[in-house]
């Protein structure tokens, strides 16, 4: 991503200026998909959204036929100072313990990646150093936030055909709820769910914490919302999405925290997420509301809220299936089957 490899850290204004240079979807690749699709051994549009996924993937890869090879799941992990407010039944130390589980192959995402031969990268964003408590101070300095954004480019270092983005960080559903409330307003309670099993009292505490953070950091632009109320994994996910756009890598977003990070980009420029799809609808309360705001329809709805890119990695297999059907199905002529008159 040569466009954003500066000799020194860019400013927030520089990052926003990158949006003016985004490549668009390649219409020629889409036309080639449609040209073949009309001759395939099936009624027109009979595969529904699977056909739309093929067009989307080919258009953003800017090649035909589209492919899903060297696919990658990237998990960004960070710790949050806001956890000191008793907002989760799990201590923040679980973040590091889960990162070790990912690296050891024990977690759910490891099993999904193994069975489907998908690469997995886990990025530790200074988990030994929690961000600031958002209801008392800014989560990150501008330098820290921009550094995390640029670090997100590492997710595409292997040149994946398709990138799935996930996260790990105790407290980050609270952070996601806070970001969404800051971006879109409304009753804070409408954005707050149970996260990793918060009880009623903890949910009430989450609401209070978010209300304090919103009051402390009011009237911020999207990148300042990310800096003041977000976390390093949110910034890195933002950076990974940004880098993927420049490199024409289709992206599958996971659940609520990942989509909250993506919403920062959408607020800056709605078209900036056109190269992204949402893997699944999380059972986390605010996710459906968030997807309505960013105009995304999830591939799956399995009542999951695990995080760690699990829903995105499963939905990747739907995309791979769609591509295999398109690329390998016979035409009517090849199968010697009569087409419609």
Secondary structure, DSSP 8 states (H G I E B T S, - for coil): -GGG--SS---HHHHHHHGGG-----HHHHHHHHHHHTTBSS-TTTTTHHHHHHHHHHHHHT-SS----S-EEEEEE--BGGGGGS--SS-THHHHHHHHHHHHT-SHHHHHHHHTT-EEEEEE--TTS-B--TTTS-SS-HHHHHHHHHHGGGGGTT--SEEEEEEE-TTHHHHHHHHHHHHH-S-GGGG---TTT--HHHHHHHHHHHHHHHHHT-S--HHHHHHHH--HHHHHHHHHHHHHHHTT-EEEE-SHHHHHHHHHHHHH-GGGGTTEEE-B--SSHHHHHHHHHHT---SB-------TTHHHHHHHHHHHHHHHHHHHS-BHHHHT-----
